[in-house]
Amino acid sequence: MTDEQPELAVGADAFTQAGAGLEVAVVGGGAVGATAAYDLAREGTDVTLYDRGPIASGASGRAAGVCYDAFADPLDADIAGDAIERFRALSGDDTFPFAECPYVWLAREGDAERADAIREQVRQMQAQGIVALEAGPDDLAERFPAIETDDVEVAGIAGAAGYTDPAAYTACLAAAANGAGAALETETPVTVRTDPPRVVREDESVHEVDAVLVTAGARSKSLLADAGYAIAMKPYRVQALVAEADLAEPMVFDATEDFYLRPHPDGLLAGDGTERVEADPDAYDRDANPGFADALVDRVAGRLSDVAIDVDRSWAGLCTATPDRDPLVGELDDGLYVATGFQGHGFMRAPAIGERIASEILGEDGIDRFDPTRFDGDESFEIEAGMTIESDG
Ligand SMILES: Cc1cc2nc3c(=O)[nH]c(=O)nc-3n(C[C@H](O)[C@H](O)[C@H](O)COP(=O)(O)OP(=O)(O)OC[C@H]3O[C@@H](n4cnc5c(N)ncnc54)[C@H](O)[C@@H]3O)c2cc1C
C-alpha cells in the first residue's frame, strides 16, 4: 500500500458515527471487502481488513473492469446504477481512472432468441429510465465506425457505462479505508469462527469482534465450510487477454459468440472462456490455456473494422456462481456476514454492494433477494456463464 492516502472526491467529509463502538473484521481485500471496509470505517466502526496476500490479489486484480448499468431487472439496475455513480464520483487523478465508454451488446443474424431478448431488455431498461437504445446494423455502424456490423441482427447501446482498472480501484478503496481509520492486515490468512464472531490468524492469535464479513471471493466457500457453514456457491474459471490495438470505443459484448472486448490503455482487453466446472482456488491454472489468445483474437478481429491486433498477455481467474445467479449478500448467522457469488459481475457492483452490506452490518435492512440463507448450501446446480444474454444486459 502507499503511504499517502487518496483523497476521495465525495463523502470523505461526511463521516457519521453510526458504527461507533462496533468492531468488524472484513476477510478479503478485494473490491467488495475494500469498499465495505471503507464504508464501515467512515461510520466510525473499528474495522480490520484482512487479506491472505496483498490487496486485490484475488479476482479483483484479474478482472476486466467492464462496468455498466444495463440490467433489465430493476434491483440489478438499481445496484449497478448506484455503482456507476460511485465510480464516477470517487474516480480522479489522485484515486483511480474511470473512463466513460458506451456499452454495446449484440446478437448476430440467425440468433433470433437473443435478438428478441435484447429488444425486450432495452424496452424494460427504458421503462425504468435507464439510458439504453436499440440499434440495427446501419445505426450501429454510423455511431461506432470501429466495429463491424454486417452480421448484426440487433444491438442494445447503454450510455451509463465505462471501464476502470479494478486493481487500482481496490487499492484506492483499501487505502481510503485505512485513511478513515481501518487497520489493514495483508499477507495474513485467517480462519473464521462464530459464537462469538472472531478470526484466527495462522499464529493462532484470535481477533474477537462484533461481526465478521467474509468477502473472500472464490475462497469464501471453503473458508465458511471450515467454520461450519455451507453456502451454495461454486468457483469457476474464466480467461482474458490484453492486446495492442487502436480502439477508442465502444465496449462490446457479442452475445451470440459469447465474448467481450473493451478499450484498454495498452490497446484492447477481451475475454471469454467460461469453464462450467467447479474450480479449486488453491489449484487452478492462473495462466490462460494454450491457444486461448489466438482463438479469441480471431473472433475479436472479426468484430472490429480494420484494427490490427497483437496479443500482449493473457491470464485466467476465478468467478463465483450460485444456483439462481443472484449473489449471496447478507447475514448468515449472528455476527457472520458474507458477500460472494457475483457471476462475473462482482467488480462493477462492488461500490454499491460494499455500501449495502456495510449498512446491513450497521443495522439497516439487507437485500432480501440476495439473502444468503435462501439456500441450504447443499443444492446441486450447474454453473451458468456470467455474461449470458438470458439474464442480464
Ligand atoms: C478474467 C476476469 C474478468 C472479469 N471481468 C469482470 C468485469 O469486467 N466486470 C465485473 O463486474 N466483474 C468481472 N469479473 C469478476 C470480478 O473479478 C469479481 O466478481 C470481483 O472482483 C469479486 O470481488 P471480491 O472482492 O468479492 O473478491 P476477490 O477480489 O476475489 O477478493 C477476495 C480476497 O479474499 C482474500 N482471501 C481469501 N481467503 C482469505 C483468507 N482465508 N484470509 C484472508 N484473505 C483471504 C483473497 O486473497 C482476495 O484478495 C472478472 C473476473 C475475472 C477472473
The ligand as a Gaussian input file, in Angstrom:
#p B3LYP/6-31G(d) Opt

LIG

0 1
 C      -10.775000     -12.584000     -16.082000
 C      -11.883000     -11.953000     -15.278000
 C      -12.607000     -10.898000     -15.816000
 C      -13.635000     -10.297000     -15.064000
 N      -14.259000      -9.204000     -15.589000
 C      -15.199000      -8.556000     -14.858000
 C      -15.793000      -7.356000     -15.340000
 O      -15.450000      -6.890000     -16.427000
 N      -16.733000      -6.759000     -14.584000
 C      -17.122000      -7.281000     -13.378000
 O      -18.010000      -6.722000     -12.752000
 N      -16.556000      -8.385000     -12.874000
 C      -15.604000      -9.037000     -13.578000
 N      -15.025000     -10.160000     -13.089000
 C      -15.496000     -10.679000     -11.785000
 C      -14.855000      -9.896000     -10.648000
 O      -13.455000     -10.024000     -10.739000
 C      -15.317000     -10.421000      -9.289000
 O      -16.721000     -10.578000      -9.280000
 C      -14.929000      -9.429000      -8.192000
 O      -13.606000      -8.997000      -8.350000
 C      -15.115000     -10.098000      -6.850000
 O      -14.558000      -9.252000      -5.854000
 P      -14.476000      -9.760000      -4.365000
 O      -13.997000      -8.627000      -3.548000
 O      -15.774000     -10.397000      -3.992000
 O      -13.445000     -10.988000      -4.393000
 P      -11.871000     -11.041000      -4.697000
 O      -11.401000      -9.906000      -5.498000
 O      -11.600000     -12.414000      -5.176000
 O      -11.211000     -10.840000      -3.270000
 C      -11.186000     -11.842000      -2.294000
 C       -9.954000     -11.635000      -1.437000
 O      -10.052000     -12.501000      -0.308000
 C       -8.748000     -12.889000       0.031000
 N       -8.838000     -14.092000       0.876000
 C       -9.295000     -15.308000       0.505000
 N       -9.223000     -16.159000       1.532000
 C       -8.714000     -15.468000       2.589000
 C       -8.392000     -15.800000       3.937000
 N       -8.567000     -17.045000       4.420000
 N       -7.887000     -14.835000       4.733000
 C       -7.671000     -13.585000       4.281000
 N       -7.959000     -13.216000       2.997000
 C       -8.475000     -14.149000       2.167000
 C       -8.084000     -13.127000      -1.318000
 O       -6.664000     -13.077000      -1.219000
 C       -8.658000     -11.992000      -2.152000
 O       -7.814000     -10.858000      -2.205000
 C      -13.980000     -10.791000     -13.781000
 C      -13.251000     -11.852000     -13.241000
 C      -12.199000     -12.421000     -13.950000
 C      -11.421000     -13.526000     -13.312000

